[in-house]
Amino acid sequence: MNALGDGLRRHQRLIQRGQWAIVLVYLVLVAIPAFLPLPGRLAHIFDNLTLFAQFAFWGVWWPFVLLSMVLVGRSWCGLFCPEGALTEAVSHYSRGHAIPHWITWKGWPFVAFAMTTIYGQMISVYQYPKPVLLILGGSTLGAIVTGYLYGRNKRVWCHYLCPVNGVFGVLAKLAPVHFAVDEEAWAVSRQTGNAGVRMVNCAPLVAIKTMRGASDCHMCGRCSGFRGAISLSPRSPNHEIVHIAGAAPKRWESLLIVFGLMGIAAGAFHWSVSPWYVAWKQAAAGWLVDHGVLWPLTAQPPWWVLTDYPALNDQMTVLDGGVLLAYIGVTALVIGAAVSFFVWLAARALGPSPAARFHHLVQALIPIAGCGVFLGLSAITVTMLRAEGLALEFIGPLRAAVLGGAALWTIVLGWKIAGIAGAPVLRRGAATLSIACAAAIGVASWVMLFWVWQ
């Protein structure tokens, strides 16, 4: 495996050429469909560029990029991502300004994920090309501008501001491969001086000397073999979460996992088929009519505020948008609060002063949290393939197996983390049971979507 890491280091020029090819395809799929007529009812994925781009982004690209984080770490970021390639290329000509404090705020991964997820639902980013250009194109423009202003040959955007940086970071903790740092070999190399030691440009701004996990590493291979201390190595998929993630509490990361991936994401995928959303909207409409307030039912903002495609009979009024925001917000709060309660019970079961232990136990939820987002995105894949005439009868059992496996993985992680506390077996079992209840909430939210409401 180390030979693979060294091969990545030696073939950086070839990797860059591949990245530019992906950039070209990405720009074509993002930009051109936005200026084409919307596809008709008889259009298909392989004879209509708009549908093909929709399937490429939401049916293949995003769900399987998420899956790749669990399988091979953040290799997508380092080897393929068009935004990463663009921001680093532009930063070669950067103004070199110091990175301001507002960019380094640790809350950006959660806030950026929440904002893009909710806004994407408001303008139907999964269904129409103009929202894709607005959101993905806007993100790409942000990456380019950031690269031009800050850093030199770095990926400042990727490290701090990318909307999916936080999601990728938590999922990569499950990867069975990483670039391991041998601290002893590093120390020996330092004793012999720096003569003959090649320079390494870590574009995503990782302190490679103290790197202990895969959360921030982009797996580009540039540092492979550095000082004879860094190598691509296998590891247990549980190792980073159990033995490393608890070293320092990360409150914003806990918010991202519990209220973001398990809460906001569930609400964003649920609302369009939820009978509760319909009931809330009808109740709100009735109240507004009774009180003579009609403009929320008739006002139609432009497409970049709320969905507005009258030719397809797909429009959102102010009432629709308000109920949508309320639904996602309430869903996130209810799921997040319930999950947090059970995780707190687990931390409390292991002894006093549960605060730091709480954040470590939240890390055990990463499998079920990531699985939910993957299943939500892959539902778009299934819907589009079924529209092409494929039955896909195996999807239901496969979803159940994946969801059950993720829940079991979460429980195993909870058991292992609880074991580190050194608590008696009964307390350890009680903590694991509480984590199982938290995982069950995550499972239930997706059971409602796939087996109850559809």
KAFEN-V68812 format. One record per pair of residues at least 24 apart in sequence whose ideal C-beta (glycine too) atoms are under 10 Angstrom apart, sorted by the first residue. I is the first residue (numbers start at 1). J is the second residue. Records with the same first field share a line. If there is no record, write none. Layout:
I=J ; J
This chain:
1=177 ; 231 ; 232 ; 233 ; 234
2=179 ; 180 ; 224 ; 225 ; 230 ; 231 ; 232 ; 233
3=224 ; 231 ; 232
4=177 ; 221 ; 224 ; 231 ; 232
5=177 ; 179 ; 180 ; 219 ; 220 ; 221 ; 222 ; 223 ; 224 ; 225 ; 230 ; 231 ; 232 ; 233
6=221 ; 224 ; 225 ; 231 ; 232
7=221 ; 224 ; 232
8=75 ; 78 ; 79 ; 179 ; 219 ; 220 ; 221 ; 222 ; 223 ; 224 ; 232
9=198 ; 200 ; 220 ; 221 ; 222 ; 223 ; 224 ; 225 ; 226 ; 230 ; 232
10=221 ; 224 ; 225
11=221
12=220 ; 221 ; 222
15=78 ; 79 ; 80 ; 85 ; 220 ; 221 ; 222
16=79 ; 85 ; 88 ; 89
18=79 ; 80 ; 85
19=78 ; 79 ; 80 ; 81 ; 82 ; 84 ; 85 ; 86 ; 88 ; 89
20=82 ; 85 ; 86 ; 89
21=80 ; 82
22=79 ; 80 ; 81 ; 82 ; 85
23=80 ; 81 ; 82 ; 83 ; 84 ; 85 ; 86 ; 89 ; 140
24=82
25=53 ; 56 ; 82
26=53 ; 56 ; 57 ; 61 ; 80 ; 81 ; 82 ; 83 ; 85 ; 86 ; 136 ; 137 ; 140
27=82 ; 86 ; 137 ; 140
28=53
29=53 ; 54 ; 56 ; 57 ; 61 ; 129 ; 132 ; 136
30=57 ; 82 ; 129 ; 132 ; 133 ; 134 ; 135 ; 136 ; 137 ; 139 ; 140
31=129 ; 132 ; 133 ; 136 ; 137 ; 140
32=129 ; 133
33=57 ; 128 ; 129 ; 130 ; 132 ; 133
34=128 ; 129 ; 130 ; 131 ; 132 ; 133 ; 134 ; 137
35=129 ; 130 ; 133
36=129
37=311
38=127 ; 128 ; 129 ; 130 ; 309 ; 311 ; 312 ; 314
39=129
41=312
43=387
44=384 ; 387 ; 388 ; 389
45=384 ; 385 ; 387 ; 388
46=388
49=129
50=128 ; 129 ; 132
51=129 ; 384 ; 387 ; 388
53=129 ; 132
54=125 ; 126 ; 127 ; 128 ; 129 ; 132 ; 380 ; 384
55=380 ; 381 ; 384 ; 385 ; 387 ; 388
57=125 ; 126 ; 129 ; 132 ; 136 ; 380
58=125 ; 126 ; 127 ; 132 ; 377 ; 378 ; 379 ; 380 ; 381 ; 383 ; 384
59=126 ; 377 ; 378 ; 379 ; 380 ; 381 ; 382 ; 383 ; 384 ; 385
60=377 ; 378 ; 380 ; 381 ; 384
61=377
62=126 ; 164 ; 373 ; 374 ; 377 ; 378 ; 380 ; 381
63=373 ; 374 ; 375 ; 376 ; 377 ; 378 ; 379 ; 380 ; 381
64=374 ; 377 ; 378 ; 381
65=164 ; 167 ; 168 ; 171 ; 374 ; 377
66=164 ; 167 ; 168 ; 171 ; 370 ; 371 ; 373 ; 374 ; 377 ; 378
67=171 ; 370 ; 371 ; 374 ; 377 ; 378
68=168 ; 171 ; 172 ; 175
69=164 ; 167 ; 168 ; 169 ; 170 ; 171 ; 172 ; 173 ; 174 ; 175 ; 214 ; 219 ; 370 ; 374
70=171 ; 172 ; 173 ; 174 ; 175 ; 176 ; 237 ; 366 ; 367 ; 370 ; 371 ; 374 ; 406
71=171 ; 172 ; 174 ; 175 ; 176 ; 177 ; 237
72=172 ; 175 ; 176 ; 177 ; 178 ; 214 ; 219
73=168 ; 171 ; 172 ; 173 ; 174 ; 175 ; 176 ; 177 ; 178 ; 179 ; 213 ; 214 ; 215 ; 217 ; 218 ; 219 ; 232
74=158 ; 165 ; 168 ; 169 ; 171 ; 172 ; 175 ; 178 ; 204 ; 214 ; 215 ; 216 ; 217 ; 218 ; 219 ; 220
75=172 ; 175 ; 177 ; 214 ; 217 ; 218 ; 219 ; 220 ; 221
76=164 ; 168 ; 172 ; 218 ; 219
77=155 ; 158 ; 162 ; 164 ; 165 ; 168 ; 169 ; 172 ; 203 ; 204 ; 216 ; 217 ; 218 ; 219 ; 220
78=155 ; 158 ; 203 ; 204 ; 217 ; 218 ; 219 ; 220 ; 221 ; 222
79=218 ; 219 ; 220 ; 221
81=143 ; 155 ; 158 ; 162 ; 164 ; 168 ; 218
82=136 ; 140 ; 143
83=136 ; 139 ; 140 ; 141 ; 142 ; 143 ; 144 ; 146 ; 147 ; 155 ; 157 ; 158 ; 162 ; 163 ; 164
84=143 ; 147 ; 155 ; 157 ; 158 ; 162 ; 203 ; 204 ; 218 ; 220
85=143 ; 155 ; 203
86=140 ; 141 ; 143 ; 144 ; 147 ; 155 ; 157
87=140 ; 142 ; 143 ; 144 ; 145 ; 146 ; 147 ; 148 ; 150 ; 151 ; 154 ; 155 ; 156 ; 157 ; 158 ; 159 ; 161 ; 162 ; 203
88=143 ; 147 ; 151 ; 153 ; 154 ; 155 ; 156 ; 157 ; 158 ; 201 ; 203 ; 204 ; 220
89=144 ; 147 ; 153
90=143 ; 144 ; 145 ; 146 ; 147 ; 148 ; 149 ; 157
91=143 ; 144 ; 146 ; 147 ; 148 ; 149 ; 150 ; 151 ; 152 ; 153 ; 154 ; 155 ; 156 ; 157 ; 203
92=147 ; 148 ; 152 ; 153 ; 154
93=147 ; 148 ; 152 ; 153
94=146 ; 147 ; 148 ; 149 ; 150 ; 151 ; 152 ; 153 ; 154 ; 156
95=148 ; 149 ; 150 ; 151 ; 152
96=148 ; 149 ; 150 ; 151 ; 152 ; 154
97=148 ; 149 ; 150 ; 151 ; 156
98=150 ; 151
99=146 ; 149 ; 150 ; 151 ; 154 ; 156 ; 159 ; 160 ; 205
100=149 ; 150
102=160
103=146 ; 149 ; 150 ; 156 ; 157 ; 159 ; 160 ; 161
104=156 ; 159 ; 160 ; 161
105=160 ; 161 ; 252
106=160 ; 166 ; 250 ; 251 ; 252 ; 253
107=166 ; 251 ; 252 ; 255 ; 256
108=159 ; 160 ; 161 ; 162 ; 163 ; 165 ; 166 ; 252
109=160 ; 161 ; 162 ; 163 ; 164 ; 165 ; 166 ; 167 ; 168 ; 169 ; 170 ; 250 ; 252 ; 253 ; 255 ; 256 ; 260
110=166 ; 167 ; 251 ; 252 ; 253 ; 254 ; 255 ; 256 ; 257 ; 259 ; 260 ; 261 ; 264
111=163 ; 166 ; 252 ; 255 ; 256 ; 260
112=139 ; 142 ; 160 ; 161 ; 162 ; 163 ; 164 ; 165 ; 166 ; 167 ; 256
113=162 ; 163 ; 164 ; 165 ; 166 ; 167 ; 255 ; 256 ; 260 ; 261 ; 264 ; 265 ; 373
114=163 ; 255 ; 256 ; 259 ; 260 ; 263 ; 264 ; 265 ; 268 ; 328 ; 329 ; 332
115=163 ; 264
116=163 ; 164
117=163 ; 164 ; 167 ; 260 ; 261 ; 264 ; 265 ; 267 ; 268 ; 269 ; 328 ; 332 ; 373
118=264 ; 267 ; 268 ; 324 ; 325 ; 328 ; 329 ; 332
119=304 ; 305
120=163 ; 268
121=264 ; 267 ; 268 ; 269 ; 271 ; 272 ; 307 ; 316 ; 321 ; 324 ; 325 ; 327 ; 328
122=268 ; 301 ; 304 ; 305 ; 306 ; 307 ; 316 ; 320 ; 321 ; 324 ; 325 ; 328
123=301 ; 302 ; 303 ; 304 ; 305 ; 306 ; 307 ; 308 ; 316 ; 321
124=272 ; 303 ; 306 ; 307 ; 308 ; 309 ; 314 ; 316
125=307
126=268 ; 269 ; 272 ; 377 ; 379 ; 380 ; 383 ; 384
127=272 ; 307 ; 309 ; 312 ; 314 ; 380
128=303 ; 307 ; 308 ; 309 ; 312 ; 314
130=303 ; 304 ; 308 ; 309
131=303 ; 304 ; 307
134=303 ; 304
135=163 ; 304
136=163
138=163
139=163 ; 164
151=203 ; 205
152=201
153=201 ; 202 ; 203
154=201 ; 202 ; 203 ; 204 ; 205
155=202 ; 203 ; 204 ; 205 ; 218 ; 220
156=203 ; 204 ; 205
157=204
158=203 ; 204 ; 205 ; 216 ; 218
159=203 ; 204 ; 205 ; 206 ; 216 ; 218
160=205
162=204
165=204 ; 215 ; 216
166=215 ; 250 ; 252 ; 253 ; 255 ; 256 ; 257 ; 260 ; 261
167=256 ; 257 ; 260 ; 261 ; 265 ; 369 ; 370 ; 373
168=215 ; 216 ; 218
169=213 ; 214 ; 215 ; 216 ; 217 ; 250 ; 253 ; 256
170=215 ; 241 ; 245 ; 250 ; 253 ; 254 ; 256 ; 257 ; 260 ; 261 ; 362 ; 363 ; 365 ; 366 ; 369 ; 370
171=214 ; 215 ; 261 ; 366 ; 367 ; 369 ; 370 ; 371 ; 373 ; 374
172=213 ; 214 ; 215 ; 216 ; 217 ; 218 ; 219 ; 240 ; 366
173=213 ; 214 ; 215 ; 237 ; 238 ; 239 ; 240 ; 241 ; 244 ; 245 ; 253 ; 363 ; 366 ; 370
174=214 ; 237 ; 238 ; 239 ; 240 ; 241 ; 366 ; 367 ; 370 ; 409 ; 413
175=213 ; 214 ; 215 ; 217 ; 219 ; 234 ; 235 ; 237 ; 239 ; 240
176=214 ; 233 ; 234 ; 235 ; 236 ; 237 ; 238 ; 239
177=214 ; 219 ; 232 ; 233 ; 234 ; 235 ; 237
178=211 ; 212 ; 213 ; 214 ; 215 ; 217 ; 219 ; 231 ; 232 ; 233 ; 234 ; 235 ; 239 ; 240
179=206 ; 208 ; 211 ; 214 ; 217 ; 218 ; 219 ; 220 ; 221 ; 222 ; 223 ; 224 ; 226 ; 230 ; 231 ; 232 ; 233
180=211 ; 212 ; 213 ; 214 ; 229 ; 230 ; 231 ; 232 ; 233 ; 234 ; 235
181=208 ; 209 ; 210 ; 211 ; 212 ; 223 ; 226 ; 227 ; 229 ; 230 ; 231 ; 233
182=227 ; 228 ; 229 ; 230 ; 231 ; 233
183=209 ; 210 ; 212 ; 229
184=229
185=227 ; 228 ; 229 ; 230 ; 231
186=210 ; 226 ; 227 ; 228 ; 229 ; 230
187=227 ; 229
188=227 ; 228 ; 229
189=226 ; 227 ; 228 ; 229
190=227 ; 229
192=227
194=227
197=226 ; 227 ; 228
198=222 ; 223 ; 225 ; 226 ; 227
199=226
200=224 ; 225 ; 226 ; 227 ; 230
202=226
212=240 ; 243 ; 244 ; 245 ; 247
213=239 ; 240 ; 241 ; 243 ; 244 ; 245 ; 247
214=239 ; 240 ; 244
215=240 ; 244 ; 245 ; 250 ; 253
236=416
237=367 ; 409 ; 413
238=364 ; 367 ; 409 ; 412 ; 413 ; 416 ; 417
239=416
240=363 ; 366
241=360 ; 361 ; 362 ; 363 ; 364 ; 365 ; 366 ; 367 ; 409 ; 413 ; 416 ; 417
242=360 ; 363 ; 364 ; 412 ; 413 ; 415 ; 416 ; 417 ; 419 ; 420
243=416 ; 417 ; 420
244=363
245=359 ; 360 ; 361 ; 362 ; 363 ; 364 ; 366 ; 413 ; 417
246=356 ; 357 ; 359 ; 360 ; 361 ; 363 ; 417 ; 420 ; 421
247=356 ; 360
248=356 ; 359 ; 360
249=355 ; 356 ; 357 ; 358 ; 359 ; 360 ; 362
250=359 ; 360 ; 362 ; 363
251=355 ; 358 ; 359 ; 362
253=359 ; 362 ; 363 ; 366
254=336 ; 340 ; 343 ; 358 ; 359 ; 360 ; 361 ; 362 ; 363 ; 365
255=336 ; 340 ; 362
256=362 ; 369
257=336 ; 339 ; 343 ; 359 ; 362 ; 363 ; 364 ; 365 ; 366 ; 368 ; 369 ; 370
258=332 ; 335 ; 336 ; 337 ; 338 ; 339 ; 340 ; 343 ; 362 ; 365 ; 369 ; 438 ; 441 ; 442
259=332 ; 333 ; 335 ; 336 ; 337 ; 339 ; 340
260=332 ; 336 ; 369 ; 373
261=365 ; 366 ; 368 ; 369 ; 370 ; 371 ; 372 ; 373 ; 442
262=331 ; 332 ; 335 ; 336 ; 338 ; 339 ; 340 ; 362 ; 365 ; 368 ; 369 ; 370 ; 372 ; 373 ; 438 ; 439 ; 441 ; 442 ; 445
263=328 ; 329 ; 330 ; 331 ; 332 ; 333 ; 334 ; 335 ; 336 ; 337 ; 338 ; 339 ; 340 ; 369 ; 372 ; 441 ; 442 ; 445
264=328 ; 329 ; 331 ; 332 ; 333 ; 335 ; 336 ; 373
265=328 ; 331 ; 332 ; 335 ; 369 ; 370 ; 372 ; 373 ; 376 ; 377 ; 445
266=328 ; 331 ; 332 ; 334 ; 335 ; 336 ; 369 ; 372 ; 373 ; 376 ; 441 ; 442 ; 444 ; 445 ; 446 ; 448 ; 449
267=324 ; 325 ; 326 ; 327 ; 328 ; 329 ; 330 ; 331 ; 332 ; 333 ; 334 ; 335 ; 445
268=324 ; 327 ; 328 ; 331 ; 332 ; 373 ; 376
269=328 ; 331 ; 372 ; 373 ; 375 ; 376 ; 377 ; 379 ; 380 ; 445 ; 446 ; 449 ; 450
270=327 ; 328 ; 331 ; 376 ; 445 ; 446 ; 448 ; 449 ; 453
271=323 ; 324 ; 325 ; 326 ; 327 ; 328 ; 331
272=324 ; 449 ; 453
273=379 ; 448 ; 449 ; 450 ; 452 ; 453 ; 454
274=327 ; 331 ; 448 ; 449 ; 452 ; 453
275=452 ; 453
276=327 ; 330 ; 331 ; 448 ; 453
277=320 ; 323 ; 324 ; 326 ; 327 ; 328 ; 331
278=323
279=323
280=322 ; 323 ; 324 ; 326 ; 327 ; 330
281=317 ; 319 ; 320 ; 322 ; 323 ; 324 ; 326 ; 327
282=323
283=323
284=319 ; 320 ; 322 ; 323 ; 326
285=317 ; 319 ; 320 ; 323
288=319
293=319
294=319
295=319
296=320 ; 321 ; 322 ; 323
331=445
334=441 ; 445
335=438 ; 441 ; 442 ; 444 ; 445
336=441
338=437 ; 438 ; 440 ; 441 ; 442 ; 444
339=365 ; 368 ; 369 ; 435 ; 437 ; 438 ; 439 ; 440 ; 441 ; 442 ; 445
340=438
341=434 ; 437 ; 438 ; 441
342=431 ; 433 ; 434 ; 435 ; 436 ; 437 ; 438 ; 439 ; 440 ; 441
343=414 ; 431 ; 434 ; 435 ; 437 ; 438
344=434 ; 438
345=430 ; 431 ; 433 ; 434 ; 435 ; 437 ; 438
346=414 ; 417 ; 418 ; 427 ; 428 ; 430 ; 431 ; 432 ; 433 ; 434 ; 435 ; 436 ; 437 ; 438
347=417 ; 418 ; 421 ; 431 ; 434 ; 435
348=427 ; 430 ; 431 ; 434
349=418 ; 421 ; 423 ; 426 ; 427 ; 428 ; 429 ; 430 ; 431 ; 432 ; 433 ; 434 ; 435
350=417 ; 418 ; 419 ; 420 ; 421 ; 422 ; 423 ; 424 ; 427 ; 428 ; 430 ; 431 ; 434
351=421 ; 422 ; 423 ; 424 ; 427 ; 431
354=421 ; 431
357=417 ; 418 ; 420 ; 421 ; 431
360=417 ; 418 ; 420 ; 421
361=413 ; 414 ; 417 ; 418 ; 421 ; 431 ; 432 ; 434 ; 435 ; 438
362=417 ; 435 ; 438
363=410 ; 413 ; 414 ; 417
364=409 ; 410 ; 411 ; 412 ; 413 ; 414 ; 415 ; 416 ; 417 ; 418 ; 431 ; 432 ; 435 ; 438 ; 439
365=406 ; 407 ; 410 ; 413 ; 414 ; 435 ; 438 ; 439 ; 441 ; 442
366=406 ; 409 ; 410 ; 413
367=405 ; 406 ; 407 ; 408 ; 409 ; 410 ; 411 ; 412 ; 413 ; 439 ; 442
368=403 ; 405 ; 406 ; 407 ; 408 ; 409 ; 410 ; 411 ; 413 ; 435 ; 438 ; 439 ; 440 ; 441 ; 442 ; 443 ; 445 ; 446
369=406 ; 410 ; 439 ; 442
370=406 ; 409
371=399 ; 402 ; 403 ; 404 ; 405 ; 406 ; 407 ; 409 ; 410 ; 439 ; 442 ; 443 ; 446
372=403 ; 406 ; 442 ; 443 ; 445 ; 446 ; 449
373=446
374=402 ; 403 ; 406
375=399 ; 402 ; 403 ; 406 ; 446 ; 449 ; 450
376=445 ; 446 ; 449 ; 450
378=402
379=446 ; 449 ; 450 ; 454
382=450
395=450
396=450 ; 451
399=446 ; 447 ; 449 ; 450 ; 451
400=443 ; 446 ; 447 ; 450 ; 451
402=446
403=439 ; 442 ; 443 ; 446 ; 447 ; 450
404=443
406=439 ; 442 ; 443 ; 446
407=436 ; 438 ; 439 ; 440 ; 442 ; 443
408=436 ; 439
409=439
410=435 ; 436 ; 438 ; 439 ; 440 ; 442 ; 443
411=435 ; 436 ; 438 ; 439 ; 440
413=439
414=438 ; 439
